[in-house]
């Protein structure tokens, strides 16, 4: 059930459009693990997901707040950023409550700097963004334990 897709995005607008397509097609309960260097487009991609979900409020990076919850779209979007945290501090957040659906309404969970997670969900979409010359990005989508969607 695991599969991968590689996409080249020519600019920021294409990154937003990819995110929008994901937001329109993904269902509640999907966890997106985002990886990439600073400036690679992780937050831009999540902004596009918000557009695809029909969110009206602007999506901003949760680097300092850690978790931003957007509940007014087609389904909720939970945007997390682990950049400033390490293992024990991350474990104390009990992030699995977002993908297990026990304490929050099921939605899409987008986690920036996901490699810092001490554990991963059983099923997820891993997205790796690489900033390339001429402002392009190479994006790899790895569908782990979930069916791939056409982009």
Secondary structure, 3 states (H helix, E strand, C coil): CCEEEEEEECCHHHHHHHHHHHHHHCCCCCEEEEECCCCCCHHHHHHHHHHHCCCCCCCCCCCCCCEEEECCCCCEEEEEECCCCCHHHHHCCCCHHHHHCCCCCCEEEEEECHHHCCCCCCCEEEEEEEECHHHCEEEEEEEECCCCCCC
